[in-house]
Amino acid sequence: MAMAMAMAMARQNLKAKKQLRKLDAVGDIEVAAANTEVQKADGHAPWARRR
């Protein structure tokens, strides 16, 4: 359950950052960081893989 909540929050944050990026309200680095959080929550980041 906590993993699903973390994933939902990460995706929502990424969506918001992408929308703000279109308005030049945030930079590319902030969008990239939000994308990394989605990958971590989804287990796709190399350092986030479970063994």
mmCIF file as Biopython writes it, N, C-alpha, C and O atoms, coordinates in Angstrom:
data_model
#
loop_
_atom_site.group_PDB
_atom_site.id
_atom_site.type_symbol
_atom_site.label_atom_id
_atom_site.label_alt_id
_atom_site.label_comp_id
_atom_site.label_asym_id
_atom_site.label_entity_id
_atom_site.label_seq_id
_atom_site.pdbx_PDB_ins_code
_atom_site.Cartn_x
_atom_site.Cartn_y
_atom_site.Cartn_z
_atom_site.occupancy
_atom_site.B_iso_or_equiv
_atom_site.auth_seq_id
_atom_site.auth_asym_id
_atom_site.pdbx_PDB_model_num
ATOM 1   N N  . MET A ? 1  ? 0.817  -1.187  0.000   1.0 0.0 1  A 1 
ATOM 2   C CA . MET A ? 1  ? 0.000  0.000   0.000   1.0 0.0 1  A 1 
ATOM 3   C C  . MET A ? 1  ? 0.866  1.259   0.000   1.0 0.0 1  A 1 
ATOM 4   O O  . MET A ? 1  ? 0.599  2.202   -0.745  1.0 0.0 1  A 1 
ATOM 5   N N  . ALA A ? 2  ? 1.894  1.269   0.829   1.0 0.0 2  A 1 
ATOM 6   C CA . ALA A ? 2  ? 2.775  2.437   0.897   1.0 0.0 2  A 1 
ATOM 7   C C  . ALA A ? 2  ? 3.500  2.645   -0.419  1.0 0.0 2  A 1 
ATOM 8   O O  . ALA A ? 2  ? 3.723  3.783   -0.833  1.0 0.0 2  A 1 
ATOM 9   N N  . MET A ? 3  ? 3.873  1.550   -1.086  1.0 0.0 3  A 1 
ATOM 10  C CA . MET A ? 3  ? 4.556  1.663   -2.371  1.0 0.0 3  A 1 
ATOM 11  C C  . MET A ? 3  ? 3.636  2.295   -3.408  1.0 0.0 3  A 1 
ATOM 12  O O  . MET A ? 3  ? 4.073  3.128   -4.203  1.0 0.0 3  A 1 
ATOM 13  N N  . ALA A ? 4  ? 2.371  1.904   -3.402  1.0 0.0 4  A 1 
ATOM 14  C CA . ALA A ? 4  ? 1.403  2.467   -4.350  1.0 0.0 4  A 1 
ATOM 15  C C  . ALA A ? 4  ? 1.188  3.955   -4.088  1.0 0.0 4  A 1 
ATOM 16  O O  . ALA A ? 4  ? 1.045  4.742   -5.024  1.0 0.0 4  A 1 
ATOM 17  N N  . MET A ? 5  ? 1.166  4.334   -2.821  1.0 0.0 5  A 1 
ATOM 18  C CA . MET A ? 5  ? 0.999  5.740   -2.482  1.0 0.0 5  A 1 
ATOM 19  C C  . MET A ? 5  ? 2.216  6.547   -2.908  1.0 0.0 5  A 1 
ATOM 20  O O  . MET A ? 5  ? 2.083  7.657   -3.425  1.0 0.0 5  A 1 
ATOM 21  N N  . ALA A ? 6  ? 3.399  5.991   -2.691  1.0 0.0 6  A 1 
ATOM 22  C CA . ALA A ? 6  ? 4.626  6.681   -3.097  1.0 0.0 6  A 1 
ATOM 23  C C  . ALA A ? 6  ? 4.667  6.854   -4.605  1.0 0.0 6  A 1 
ATOM 24  O O  . ALA A ? 6  ? 5.079  7.900   -5.105  1.0 0.0 6  A 1 
ATOM 25  N N  . MET A ? 7  ? 4.244  5.837   -5.322  1.0 0.0 7  A 1 
ATOM 26  C CA . MET A ? 7  ? 4.230  5.907   -6.782  1.0 0.0 7  A 1 
ATOM 27  C C  . MET A ? 7  ? 3.235  6.963   -7.260  1.0 0.0 7  A 1 
ATOM 28  O O  . MET A ? 7  ? 3.546  7.749   -8.154  1.0 0.0 7  A 1 
ATOM 29  N N  . ALA A ? 8  ? 2.055  6.983   -6.674  1.0 0.0 8  A 1 
ATOM 30  C CA . ALA A ? 8  ? 1.037  7.960   -7.062  1.0 0.0 8  A 1 
ATOM 31  C C  . ALA A ? 8  ? 1.519  9.381   -6.786  1.0 0.0 8  A 1 
ATOM 32  O O  . ALA A ? 8  ? 1.317  10.275  -7.608  1.0 0.0 8  A 1 
ATOM 33  N N  . MET A ? 9  ? 2.150  9.591   -5.647  1.0 0.0 9  A 1 
ATOM 34  C CA . MET A ? 9  ? 2.656  10.918  -5.312  1.0 0.0 9  A 1 
ATOM 35  C C  . MET A ? 9  ? 3.783  11.326  -6.251  1.0 0.0 9  A 1 
ATOM 36  O O  . MET A ? 9  ? 3.847  12.480  -6.675  1.0 0.0 9  A 1 
ATOM 37  N N  . ALA A ? 10 ? 4.665  10.400  -6.577  1.0 0.0 10 A 1 
ATOM 38  C CA . ALA A ? 10 ? 5.771  10.698  -7.478  1.0 0.0 10 A 1 
ATOM 39  C C  . ALA A ? 10 ? 5.260  11.047  -8.873  1.0 0.0 10 A 1 
ATOM 40  O O  . ALA A ? 10 ? 5.746  11.988  -9.501  1.0 0.0 10 A 1 
ATOM 41  N N  . ARG A ? 11 ? 4.287  10.292  -9.350  1.0 0.0 11 A 1 
ATOM 42  C CA . ARG A ? 11 ? 3.707  10.579  -10.670 1.0 0.0 11 A 1 
ATOM 43  C C  . ARG A ? 11 ? 2.994  11.937  -10.688 1.0 0.0 11 A 1 
ATOM 44  O O  . ARG A ? 11 ? 3.104  12.687  -11.658 1.0 0.0 11 A 1 
ATOM 45  N N  . GLN A ? 12 ? 2.270  12.245  -9.619  1.0 0.0 12 A 1 
ATOM 46  C CA . GLN A ? 12 ? 1.570  13.518  -9.545  1.0 0.0 12 A 1 
ATOM 47  C C  . GLN A ? 12 ? 2.580  14.670  -9.520  1.0 0.0 12 A 1 
ATOM 48  O O  . GLN A ? 12 ? 2.367  15.695  -10.168 1.0 0.0 12 A 1 
ATOM 49  N N  . ASN A ? 13 ? 3.670  14.507  -8.782  1.0 0.0 13 A 1 
ATOM 50  C CA . ASN A ? 13 ? 4.708  15.524  -8.717  1.0 0.0 13 A 1 
ATOM 51  C C  . ASN A ? 13 ? 5.349  15.726  -10.089 1.0 0.0 13 A 1 
ATOM 52  O O  . ASN A ? 13 ? 5.586  16.861  -10.502 1.0 0.0 13 A 1 
ATOM 53  N N  . LEU A ? 14 ? 5.630  14.637  -10.791 1.0 0.0 14 A 1 
ATOM 54  C CA . LEU A ? 14 ? 6.226  14.734  -12.121 1.0 0.0 14 A 1 
ATOM 55  C C  . LEU A ? 14 ? 5.283  15.461  -13.073 1.0 0.0 14 A 1 
ATOM 56  O O  . LEU A ? 14 ? 5.719  16.318  -13.843 1.0 0.0 14 A 1 
ATOM 57  N N  . LYS A ? 15 ? 4.012  15.132  -13.027 1.0 0.0 15 A 1 
ATOM 58  C CA . LYS A ? 15 ? 3.039  15.788  -13.902 1.0 0.0 15 A 1 
ATOM 59  C C  . LYS A ? 15 ? 3.005  17.294  -13.639 1.0 0.0 15 A 1 
ATOM 60  O O  . LYS A ? 15 ? 2.969  18.095  -14.573 1.0 0.0 15 A 1 
ATOM 61  N N  . ALA A ? 16 ? 3.017  17.665  -12.365 1.0 0.0 16 A 1 
ATOM 62  C CA . ALA A ? 16 ? 3.004  19.084  -12.010 1.0 0.0 16 A 1 
ATOM 63  C C  . ALA A ? 16 ? 4.267  19.781  -12.493 1.0 0.0 16 A 1 
ATOM 64  O O  . ALA A ? 16 ? 4.200  20.890  -13.023 1.0 0.0 16 A 1 
ATOM 65  N N  . LYS A ? 17 ? 5.426  19.134  -12.313 1.0 0.0 17 A 1 
ATOM 66  C CA . LYS A ? 17 ? 6.690  19.736  -12.752 1.0 0.0 17 A 1 
ATOM 67  C C  . LYS A ? 17 ? 6.720  19.903  -14.272 1.0 0.0 17 A 1 
ATOM 68  O O  . LYS A ? 17 ? 7.223  20.908  -14.774 1.0 0.0 17 A 1 
ATOM 69  N N  . LYS A ? 18 ? 6.187  18.929  -15.002 1.0 0.0 18 A 1 
ATOM 70  C CA . LYS A ? 18 ? 6.157  19.043  -16.462 1.0 0.0 18 A 1 
ATOM 71  C C  . LYS A ? 18 ? 5.273  20.211  -16.891 1.0 0.0 18 A 1 
ATOM 72  O O  . LYS A ? 18 ? 5.607  20.942  -17.823 1.0 0.0 18 A 1 
ATOM 73  N N  . GLN A ? 19 ? 4.148  20.380  -16.206 1.0 0.0 19 A 1 
ATOM 74  C CA . GLN A ? 19 ? 3.260  21.483  -16.544 1.0 0.0 19 A 1 
ATOM 75  C C  . GLN A ? 19 ? 3.918  22.826  -16.211 1.0 0.0 19 A 1 
ATOM 76  O O  . GLN A ? 19 ? 3.805  23.782  -16.978 1.0 0.0 19 A 1 
ATOM 77  N N  . LEU A ? 20 ? 4.596  22.893  -15.080 1.0 0.0 20 A 1 
ATOM 78  C CA . LEU A ? 20 ? 5.291  24.116  -14.709 1.0 0.0 20 A 1 
ATOM 79  C C  . LEU A ? 20 ? 6.446  24.406  -15.662 1.0 0.0 20 A 1 
ATOM 80  O O  . LEU A ? 20 ? 6.757  25.565  -15.936 1.0 0.0 20 A 1 
ATOM 81  N N  . ARG A ? 21 ? 7.079  23.348  -16.166 1.0 0.0 21 A 1 
ATOM 82  C CA . ARG A ? 21 ? 8.185  23.525  -17.103 1.0 0.0 21 A 1 
ATOM 83  C C  . ARG A ? 21 ? 7.696  24.187  -18.377 1.0 0.0 21 A 1 
ATOM 84  O O  . ARG A ? 21 ? 8.394  25.020  -18.955 1.0 0.0 21 A 1 
ATOM 85  N N  . LYS A ? 22 ? 6.514  23.826  -18.815 1.0 0.0 22 A 1 
ATOM 86  C CA . LYS A ? 22 ? 5.934  24.445  -20.018 1.0 0.0 22 A 1 
ATOM 87  C C  . LYS A ? 22 ? 5.762  25.950  -19.828 1.0 0.0 22 A 1 
ATOM 88  O O  . LYS A ? 22 ? 5.804  26.717  -20.790 1.0 0.0 22 A 1 
ATOM 89  N N  . LEU A ? 23 ? 5.571  26.356  -18.592 1.0 0.0 23 A 1 
ATOM 90  C CA . LEU A ? 23 ? 5.402  27.783  -18.281 1.0 0.0 23 A 1 
ATOM 91  C C  . LEU A ? 23 ? 6.737  28.435  -17.917 1.0 0.0 23 A 1 
ATOM 92  O O  . LEU A ? 23 ? 6.766  29.606  -17.538 1.0 0.0 23 A 1 
ATOM 93  N N  . ASP A ? 24 ? 7.826  27.701  -18.025 1.0 0.0 24 A 1 
ATOM 94  C CA . ASP A ? 24 ? 9.150  28.158  -17.605 1.0 0.0 24 A 1 
ATOM 95  C C  . ASP A ? 24 ? 9.186  28.527  -16.129 1.0 0.0 24 A 1 
ATOM 96  O O  . ASP A ? 24 ? 9.964  29.389  -15.721 1.0 0.0 24 A 1 
ATOM 97  N N  . ALA A ? 25 ? 8.343  27.876  -15.326 1.0 0.0 25 A 1 
ATOM 98  C CA . ALA A ? 25 ? 8.312  28.145  -13.894 1.0 0.0 25 A 1 
ATOM 99  C C  . ALA A ? 25 ? 9.275  27.256  -13.117 1.0 0.0 25 A 1 
ATOM 100 O O  . ALA A ? 25 ? 9.616  27.562  -11.975 1.0 0.0 25 A 1 
ATOM 101 N N  . VAL A ? 26 ? 9.714  26.168  -13.723 1.0 0.0 26 A 1 
ATOM 102 C CA . VAL A ? 26 ? 10.732 25.304  -13.117 1.0 0.0 26 A 1 
ATOM 103 C C  . VAL A ? 26 ? 11.744 24.954  -14.195 1.0 0.0 26 A 1 
ATOM 104 O O  . VAL A ? 26 ? 11.468 25.080  -15.389 1.0 0.0 26 A 1 
ATOM 105 N N  . GLY A ? 27 ? 12.905 24.517  -13.765 1.0 0.0 27 A 1 
ATOM 106 C CA . GLY A ? 27 ? 13.955 24.168  -14.712 1.0 0.0 27 A 1 
ATOM 107 C C  . GLY A ? 27 ? 13.971 22.694  -15.067 1.0 0.0 27 A 1 
ATOM 108 O O  . GLY A ? 27 ? 13.260 21.879  -14.479 1.0 0.0 27 A 1 
ATOM 109 N N  . ASP A ? 28 ? 14.802 22.378  -16.046 1.0 0.0 28 A 1 
ATOM 110 C CA . ASP A ? 28 ? 14.938 20.996  -16.504 1.0 0.0 28 A 1 
ATOM 111 C C  . ASP A ? 28 ? 15.395 20.068  -15.381 1.0 0.0 28 A 1 
ATOM 112 O O  . ASP A ? 28 ? 14.981 18.910  -15.324 1.0 0.0 28 A 1 
ATOM 113 N N  . ILE A ? 29 ? 16.242 20.569  -14.495 1.0 0.0 29 A 1 
ATOM 114 C CA . ILE A ? 29 ? 16.768 19.735  -13.415 1.0 0.0 29 A 1 
ATOM 115 C C  . ILE A ? 29 ? 15.647 19.316  -12.468 1.0 0.0 29 A 1 
ATOM 116 O O  . ILE A ? 29 ? 15.631 18.179  -11.998 1.0 0.0 29 A 1 
ATOM 117 N N  . GLU A ? 30 ? 14.718 20.212  -12.186 1.0 0.0 30 A 1 
ATOM 118 C CA . GLU A ? 30 ? 13.601 19.864  -11.303 1.0 0.0 30 A 1 
ATOM 119 C C  . GLU A ? 30 ? 12.709 18.804  -11.939 1.0 0.0 30 A 1 
ATOM 120 O O  . GLU A ? 30 ? 12.219 17.906  -11.254 1.0 0.0 30 A 1 
ATOM 121 N N  . VAL A ? 31 ? 12.500 18.910  -13.241 1.0 0.0 31 A 1 
ATOM 122 C CA . VAL A ? 31 ? 11.698 17.902  -13.944 1.0 0.0 31 A 1 
ATOM 123 C C  . VAL A ? 31 ? 12.436 16.565  -13.936 1.0 0.0 31 A 1 
ATOM 124 O O  . VAL A ? 31 ? 11.826 15.518  -13.719 1.0 0.0 31 A 1 
ATOM 125 N N  . ALA A ? 32 ? 13.737 16.599  -14.171 1.0 0.0 32 A 1 
ATOM 126 C CA . ALA A ? 32 ? 14.529 15.368  -14.157 1.0 0.0 32 A 1 
ATOM 127 C C  . ALA A ? 32 ? 14.518 14.724  -12.773 1.0 0.0 32 A 1 
ATOM 128 O O  . ALA A ? 32 ? 14.434 13.501  -12.652 1.0 0.0 32 A 1 
ATOM 129 N N  . ALA A ? 33 ? 14.603 15.545  -11.735 1.0 0.0 33 A 1 
ATOM 130 C CA . ALA A ? 33 ? 14.562 15.008  -10.366 1.0 0.0 33 A 1 
ATOM 131 C C  . ALA A ? 33 ? 13.208 14.356  -10.080 1.0 0.0 33 A 1 
ATOM 132 O O  . ALA A ? 33 ? 13.148 13.299  -9.451  1.0 0.0 33 A 1 
ATOM 133 N N  . ALA A ? 34 ? 12.140 14.973  -10.533 1.0 0.0 34 A 1 
ATOM 134 C CA . ALA A ? 34 ? 10.807 14.392  -10.344 1.0 0.0 34 A 1 
ATOM 135 C C  . ALA A ? 34 ? 10.683 13.081  -11.106 1.0 0.0 34 A 1 
ATOM 136 O O  . ALA A ? 34 ? 10.070 12.130  -10.619 1.0 0.0 34 A 1 
ATOM 137 N N  . ASN A ? 35 ? 11.265 13.029  -12.303 1.0 0.0 35 A 1 
ATOM 138 C CA . ASN A ? 35 ? 11.246 11.792  -13.089 1.0 0.0 35 A 1 
ATOM 139 C C  . ASN A ? 35 ? 12.016 10.689  -12.374 1.0 0.0 35 A 1 
ATOM 140 O O  . ASN A ? 35 ? 11.596 9.531   -12.380 1.0 0.0 35 A 1 
ATOM 141 N N  . THR A ? 36 ? 13.127 11.039  -11.766 1.0 0.0 36 A 1 
ATOM 142 C CA . THR A ? 36 ? 13.914 10.064  -11.010 1.0 0.0 36 A 1 
ATOM 143 C C  . THR A ? 36 ? 13.117 9.515   -9.842  1.0 0.0 36 A 1 
ATOM 144 O O  . THR A ? 36 ? 13.207 8.325   -9.537  1.0 0.0 36 A 1 
ATOM 145 N N  . GLU A ? 37 ? 12.337 10.364  -9.182  1.0 0.0 37 A 1 
ATOM 146 C CA . GLU A ? 37 ? 11.505 9.906   -8.069  1.0 0.0 37 A 1 
ATOM 147 C C  . GLU A ? 37 ? 10.469 8.891   -8.544  1.0 0.0 37 A 1 
ATOM 148 O O  . GLU A ? 37 ? 10.182 7.923   -7.840  1.0 0.0 37 A 1 
ATOM 149 N N  . VAL A ? 38 ? 9.907  9.105   -9.730  1.0 0.0 38 A 1 
ATOM 150 C CA . VAL A ? 38 ? 8.956  8.134   -10.292 1.0 0.0 38 A 1 
ATOM 151 C C  . VAL A ? 38 ? 9.671  6.816   -10.550 1.0 0.0 38 A 1 
ATOM 152 O O  . VAL A ? 38 ? 9.142  5.752   -10.231 1.0 0.0 38 A 1 
ATOM 153 N N  . GLN A ? 39 ? 10.860 6.876   -11.121 1.0 0.0 39 A 1 
ATOM 154 C CA . GLN A ? 39 ? 11.626 5.658   -11.405 1.0 0.0 39 A 1 
ATOM 155 C C  . GLN A ? 39 ? 11.970 4.921   -10.119 1.0 0.0 39 A 1 
ATOM 156 O O  . GLN A ? 39 ? 11.878 3.695   -10.066 1.0 0.0 39 A 1 
ATOM 157 N N  . LYS A ? 40 ? 12.362 5.650   -9.087  1.0 0.0 40 A 1 
ATOM 158 C CA . LYS A ? 40 ? 12.685 5.018   -7.812  1.0 0.0 40 A 1 
ATOM 159 C C  . LYS A ? 40 ? 11.457 4.343   -7.220  1.0 0.0 40 A 1 
ATOM 160 O O  . LYS A ? 40 ? 11.532 3.211   -6.740  1.0 0.0 40 A 1 
ATOM 161 N N  . ALA A ? 41 ? 10.321 5.047   -7.255  1.0 0.0 41 A 1 
ATOM 162 C CA . ALA A ? 41 ? 9.087  4.491   -6.692  1.0 0.0 41 A 1 
ATOM 163 C C  . ALA A ? 41 ? 8.636  3.257   -7.466  1.0 0.0 41 A 1 
ATOM 164 O O  . ALA A ? 41 ? 8.019  2.352   -6.904  1.0 0.0 41 A 1 
ATOM 165 N N  . ASP A ? 42 ? 8.948  3.229   -8.753  1.0 0.0 42 A 1 
ATOM 166 C CA . ASP A ? 42 ? 8.557  2.108   -9.597  1.0 0.0 42 A 1 
ATOM 167 C C  . ASP A ? 42 ? 9.603  0.992   -9.595  1.0 0.0 42 A 1 
ATOM 168 O O  . ASP A ? 42 ? 9.376  -0.081  -10.155 1.0 0.0 42 A 1 
ATOM 169 N N  . GLY A ? 43 ? 10.749 1.252   -8.961  1.0 0.0 43 A 1 
ATOM 170 C CA . GLY A ? 43 ? 11.798 0.244   -8.885  1.0 0.0 43 A 1 
ATOM 171 C C  . GLY A ? 43 ? 12.668 0.165   -10.119 1.0 0.0 43 A 1 
ATOM 172 O O  . GLY A ? 43 ? 13.397 -0.812  -10.286 1.0 0.0 43 A 1 
ATOM 173 N N  . HIS A ? 44 ? 12.618 1.173   -11.002 1.0 0.0 44 A 1 
ATOM 174 C CA . HIS A ? 44 ? 13.406 1.140   -12.229 1.0 0.0 44 A 1 
ATOM 175 C C  . HIS A ? 44 ? 14.751 1.838   -12.122 1.0 0.0 44 A 1 
ATOM 176 O O  . HIS A ? 44 ? 15.598 1.681   -13.001 1.0 0.0 44 A 1 
ATOM 177 N N  . ALA A ? 45 ? 14.958 2.594   -11.076 1.0 0.0 45 A 1 
ATOM 178 C CA . ALA A ? 45 ? 16.263 3.226   -10.904 1.0 0.0 45 A 1 
ATOM 179 C C  . ALA A ? 45 ? 17.256 2.153   -10.485 1.0 0.0 45 A 1 
ATOM 180 O O  . ALA A ? 45 ? 16.938 1.326   -9.631  1.0 0.0 45 A 1 
ATOM 181 N N  . PRO A ? 46 ? 18.449 2.146   -11.065 1.0 0.0 46 A 1 
ATOM 182 C CA . PRO A ? 46 ? 19.420 1.079   -10.783 1.0 0.0 46 A 1 
ATOM 183 C C  . PRO A ? 46 ? 19.721 0.911   -9.297  1.0 0.0 46 A 1 
ATOM 184 O O  . PRO A ? 46 ? 19.907 -0.216  -8.838  1.0 0.0 46 A 1 
ATOM 185 N N  . TRP A ? 47 ? 19.773 1.993   -8.539  1.0 0.0 47 A 1 
ATOM 186 C CA . TRP A ? 47 ? 20.086 1.901   -7.122  1.0 0.0 47 A 1 
ATOM 187 C C  . TRP A ? 47 ? 18.871 1.549   -6.273  1.0 0.0 47 A 1 
ATOM 188 O O  . TRP A ? 47 ? 19.009 1.316   -5.072  1.0 0.0 47 A 1 
ATOM 189 N N  . ALA A ? 48 ? 17.676 1.506   -6.877  1.0 0.0 48 A 1 
ATOM 190 C CA . ALA A ? 48 ? 16.444 1.245   -6.130  1.0 0.0 48 A 1 
ATOM 191 C C  . ALA A ? 48 ? 15.970 -0.189  -6.286  1.0 0.0 48 A 1 
ATOM 192 O O  . ALA A ? 48 ? 14.933 -0.554  -5.733  1.0 0.0 48 A 1 
ATOM 193 N N  . ARG A ? 49 ? 16.683 -0.988  -7.004  1.0 0.0 49 A 1 
ATOM 194 C CA . ARG A ? 49 ? 16.235 -2.373  -7.234  1.0 0.0 49 A 1 
ATOM 195 C C  . ARG A ? 49 ? 16.343 -3.192  -5.961  1.0 0.0 49 A 1 
ATOM 196 O O  . ARG A ? 49 ? 17.307 -3.095  -5.202  1.0 0.0 49 A 1 
ATOM 197 N N  . ARG A ? 50 ? 15.321 -3.996  -5.760  1.0 0.0 50 A 1 
ATOM 198 C CA . ARG A ? 50 ? 15.299 -4.867  -4.588  1.0 0.0 50 A 1 
ATOM 199 C C  . ARG A ? 50 ? 15.944 -6.193  -4.924  1.0 0.0 50 A 1 
ATOM 200 O O  . ARG A ? 50 ? 15.893 -6.655  -6.063  1.0 0.0 50 A 1 
ATOM 201 N N  . ARG A ? 51 ? 16.532 -6.779  -3.950  1.0 0.0 51 A 1 
ATOM 202 C CA . ARG A ? 51 ? 17.224 -8.070  -4.162  1.0 0.0 51 A 1 
ATOM 203 C C  . ARG A ? 51 ? 16.465 -9.188  -3.541  1.0 0.0 51 A 1 
ATOM 204 O O  . ARG A ? 51 ? 16.891 -10.341 -3.617  1.0 0.0 51 A 1 
#
